[in-house]
Amino acid sequence: MPSEWKIYTKTGDDGTTSLIGGTRVPKYDDRIEAYGTADELLSWIGLIRDQEIDSSSRACLLTIQDRLFTLQSTLANDAVANTRPLPLLEAVDIELLEKEIDRMNEVLPDLTSFILPGGHTTVSYCHLARTVCRRTERLCIKLNETVTVDPLLIKYLNRLSDYLFVLARKFTKDFAVDETPWKPRV
């Protein structure tokens, strides 16, 4: 990053922002909403990573944060105007999430009902991140109606929400707190 780079540019004071490539769009543009929500997700994952958790989970969460930056840059890219190469998500990124889910599930009890979020602050953070992940996924699907979104991004977000759910269950076990099953009134 250049030393003369500034946090404030004043170019957004009119309610617009630049995509990668220079195209100006309103700050309420669906593309901005999608990558802004991915940014919110990235921050929630940072909060989880800051908790007293095992080093393996911490390392995986750091990798996920990196991939979310990649996802954001893909969403912010105006492929017509941009000539710079950008990082891309790859199938191996989804495979990592699946392997982590399978590894965690090996030591977790079978899921027999829906569970209510809570029991420990770290568990709750995972569920908050999961719901923001689902919102990001919905926004990317909606964006895909007007701008082509790489299907790998949507698949990654879908798998990431699964990972965050299983991570919440793992932390429930790690912190020796009870899962609260949902008992519907019927």
N, C-alpha and C positions, 0 to 999 in steps of 0.2 A: 504494500500500500504506500503510495507516495507520501512524503513527509508533509506536503502542503494540502493533503486531503482534509476537508473539514466536515464536521458532523452536519452543520447547517449550510444549505445551499441557497435557500430562499426561493428556489424554483417551484416548490410545491405550495407556496403561499396562495396560489390561485385555485387550489383544489385539484391539481393534476399531479401526476408523477410519471417518471420515465420507466419504460420497460427496458430490458437489456436490448440494445440496438438503437435506443434513443426515441422511440415512438412515445408520445405523450398520451396518457389516458386519464380519465377521471379517477380519483382515489376510491370511488365506489364501484369501479369496474369489476366484473366477475373474476377476472384474472387476479386482481389485487386482493379481492376477498378470499380467494383460494390460497394464495401464497401467504397472505397475512394470517390466516387461520392455521396454516402449517407452521408459521413462526410461533404462534401461541402454543401449539403442540410441542414444538421444540423446547420452549421455555418450561412447560410442565415436566417434560422428561428431564430437563436439567435439575428441577426441584427433586425429582425422584432420585436422581444420581447423587444428590447432595445428602441423602439420608444415610443412616448407619446400615448399609447393606453389604452383601458379599462382593468381593472384588470381581468375580466373574460377571455378575449382573451389572455392576458399575461399568465394566469395560464394554459390554454389549450395548448399554445405553449410550455410551459415548460414540460408538460406531453408528447407532441409530441417529443420533443428533447430526453426525456428519452426513448421513444419507438424506436426512430431511433438508439440510442446506442444499444438497444436490437437487432434490425435488423442487425446492423453492426456486432455484435458478432456472430449472426447466420451465416451470410455470411462468416465470417472469420474462422469459426469452421471447422476443419477437423474431422468429426464425427468418422472416423476410428481410428485416433490417439489420440483424446482427450477423457479423462475419467472424466473430471470435469463437473458438471452440469452448464448449462447456462440458463439465462432467456429466455423466449419465448414470442412471440406475441400471443395474444389470440383474439378470435372473439369479445370480449368486447371492444378491442381497436378500431376495425373498427366501432362498434356500437357507440362509443363515437364520432367519426368523423361524422357519419351520423346524430346523434342527433344535433350536433353543426351546421351542414349544414342546417338542417331543421329549427332550431331555428333562424339562421341568415336570411334564405330565407323568413321567415314569415313577415319581415319588409322591405324587398327589393322589388323594382318594378319588374314586370315581365321582363324577358330577351327577347327582340324581335329581336336582331341581335348580331353578334359578336361585342366585344368591344375591342378597342385598349388600351393596357397597358399605364398607366400614369395618370396624374392629380395631384398626390401628391407623394412625395418620398416614404412614407410607402406603398402606393398602388403599386408602381413600385417594391418595395422589395418583396411584395407578389407574383407578377407575375414572378420575377426572380426566387424565390424559387419554384414556380409552374413548371417552365421549367426545373429546375435542378431535381425536383421530377420526371418529365416525363422521363428525361434521365436516372435517377437511375432505374426507372421501366423498361425501354428498356434494360438496361444492365443486370438486373436480369433475364429478359425473355431470353436473349441471353445466359446467364450463365446456365440457366436451361437446355439448349441443351446438356451440358457436365457434369454438376454437379446438382444433385437434389436440387432445391430451394423450400422451403416450399411455397405452393400456397398462404398461408395467407400473406406472405411478399409482394407478387405481388399485391394481393387484397388491402392490406393496402396502398401501394404506389399509387395505382390507386385512392383510396378514398381520400388520403391525397392531391393529386393534385386537386381534386374537392373542397376539403375544402379550399385550398389556393386560388382558384379562387373566391369562395364565400366570403372568408375573404377579398380579395381585393375589392370586391363590397361593403361589409359592411363598410370598411374603407373609401371608396369613399363617402358613405352616412354620416359617422361619421364626416369626415373632410369637408363636404358640398362642394365637388368638383363635376364637371360634369363627367359622363361617356361619352367617345367619341365612338359613334357607328362606326363600319366599314361600309363605303359606297362604295361598289365595283363599279368600272367603267364597266358597261356592256352596 
